């Protein structure tokens, strides 16, 4: 059973450019989460989908960040006009629907904005 | 909203000594799920253990934790630290009805030396 797949694994982008990160959740998992990980902030919640519907995006910087889940096998996180402070590892996780279920993380996408 | 507090950013121990990592949480939900995730170097976070039941000890891979709703705590313990326990440990909370968002603490880095 393949785990959560994230692409690209590494991305270097210039300040002001756009970055799009992709996530393929584990088949059958109905919940998909996006987190941002930095040494200073740890694991910051960004957004959460259940059955492809956006449930909570309270962690998303509103102006430049957006996330979509167009189908059950694919979610994207888009960052417009990237800034150096966006540099981080972006982690996608999926889980079955029950509240007690484990989150399974992908290997992450390391974004560096220069 | 829900929150998790891990007071120690770094814990350094000598091999063989006991481990205790602190975790307290805040939530309006009466029946939260609490989790400990472990992240080794160059890996993604993975589940270490989880609990839903008040005052019941949960064990996995030599670690244990007990959810105490009276003090809103879920501390992680191990009787004897091993070199391989060196990692980043995150406490996480999944609340009740509705969104089931998973919120992580800021993480505690455990360094075990010979």
Interface residues (C-beta under 8 A of the other chain):
Chain A: X31 X33 X35 X41 X42 X43 X45 X48 X50 X55 X56 X58 X91 X99 X100 X102 X103 X104 X105 X106 X107 X108
Chain B: X1 X33 X35 X37 X44 X45 X46 X47 X50 X52 X90 X92 X94 X96 X99 X100 X101 X102 X103 X104 X105 X106 X107
